[in-house]
Amino acid sequence: MDPRRPEARALRTDAGRIAAVGGDELVEAARADGVRVVDLGGRTVTPGLIDGHAHMDREGLRDRYPSLGRARSIEDIVAIIRDLADRTPAGEWIVTMPVGTPPFYFDPASSLAERRFPDRHDLDRAAPDHPVYVRGIWGFWDRPPITSVANSAALARCGIDRQTDPPCETVEIVRDESGEPSGVFREQSFLPVLEFTLFRDVPRFTHADRVNGIRIAQRRYHSSGVTGVYEAHGVSPDVLAAYEELQSAGRLTMRCRLTASPSWTSLEGATDAISGALRDVAGPRGTDGLASGDDLLRTAGVFVGIGEPGCVARTLHAGLPYTGWAGFVEWEHSIEEFEAIARLAAPEGLRVHTLANDEPVLAACLDVLERIDAVSPIREQRWVLEHLRNADRRTLERIRDLGLVVTTQPAGYIWKAGAAVLDGDADPERFVPHRTLEEVGVPFALSTDDKPYSSLWALWASVTRTERRTGRVVGPGQRLDVRRALRALTTDAARLSFDEGSRGTIRDGFLADLAIFDEDPEAVAPERLRDLPVAATIVGGHVAWAADGGPLEPGV
């Protein structure tokens, strides 16, 4: 990824940094100096991959409760829950993960032989003496409806009966022929609210769960060659506390750049409160505009959502400090509120991040930023537009002229949802327009959004641009070649945190963050990129992850 030396045969590390890059002469010199030499046997080394919008904390929570992923019938589910009941004291909650096959949970009911979800009576057969709750998915893994199921004991514990009304217009309490709750609940929203409303009594993710979840998740991300994550959507205070605990204990192995998800409660006439909240989330900053921190963990900037807060957003915000699956504070601001916050942030050098996946909102957002930039320039601050989805060339030129940085999520948008683009009225050449971003000169980074966690899926989707249902190509003119896509996961991704001068490139003096692949990404068939075998992942010269039988072992 170094244009001055696009390829090399050897590199030397020392004290966590790259000491030299060269050819066979470097190997001979190292041997003469008594330095340990590792022959990778023809494998390919790239800079460590950087996920520009990771939600790494959420990935580890998938393991917190028993999975129903292997269930292929309601009877399978009954058997799993019956086994859990045998090992759980009577009266205690039994909570499982959702129905369907991880990581996406596509078409969960159709994955069962009965072609329906279980109901309260099915779960009663498995555990009549325990309250049972089958969690619904995090909606963005698949799509609404989000379906959760509870047995009779759980309904009674939570006081849910035929008189209970849905807490939001997005929630449906499915009822049987007599009008009683069937135990099945459907939510027509990407963000579930049941555990903040009707099922407040269900055991929640704890601080220990979040700490352990991040510990588990960082190893999974490492297994796909990832050495750094950028949490552009923001992390809530409880997630930040989990990161800080891991860092203090010396158990953080991933380079984590976190954006704050502020938990202010109201913006009505609260200019002073907003200003104070912005100072709180900004933290002490250096000359580069970034908050203080070390090479592993750093926090800076703030995420500010745009939209009209409906029942879901209000409910989730009222549930703070708990954030459930999200790990961020859900709060949508009107465009006027967004402008008020951004005007306070700009002169403070505080970077603002927001979602750009809706064209009308994106246009209104750019109008705001241009007004602010005319008074308090933001062009050197690299404010971030996340999840860019649809944009024409003129819009991208406006983004460039404001000095903004863009993140895209190719696996989730192109592969997972691309069929809808091809079957609709949208222009696929304006959809996640990577090549046009490159032509216009807008810096962009690829990301996973934890759908799934492997950045190799983002690499693959940006190169092939195929959708999952029929394999059609979504906007062939926007395909990237492998090296350009790798740059969006390395050098350009490092720009998100102003780190392009210290990582993301294999160059003398840079951090020794490396991904080692069994095969050359540029030599394999494009369709194999998402399954490219990773031999080892190195962070700061230390092996953070190694495949069985790989060239290196963890801790070397």
Secondary structure by P-SEA (a helix, b strand, c coil): cccccccccccccccccccccccaaaaaaaaaacccccccccccccccccccccaaaaaaaccccccccccccaaaaaaaaaaaaaaccccbbbbbcccccccccccccccccccccccaaaaaaacccccccccccccccccccbbbbbcaaaaaaacccccccccccccccccccccccccbbbbcccccccccccccccccccaaaaaaaaaaaaaaaaaaccccccccccccaaaaaaaaaaaaacccccbbbbbbbcccccccccaaaaaaaaaaaaccccccccccccccbbbbbbbbbbccccaaaaaaaaaccccccccbbbbbbcaaaaaaaaaaaaaacbbbbbbcccaaaaaaaaaaaaaaaaccccccccccccccccccaaaaaaaaaabbbbbbbccccccccaaaaaaccccccccccaaaaaaabbbbbbbcccccccaaaaaaaaaccccccccccccccccccaaaaaaaaccccccccccccccccccccccccbbbbccccccccccccccccccccccccccccccccccccccc
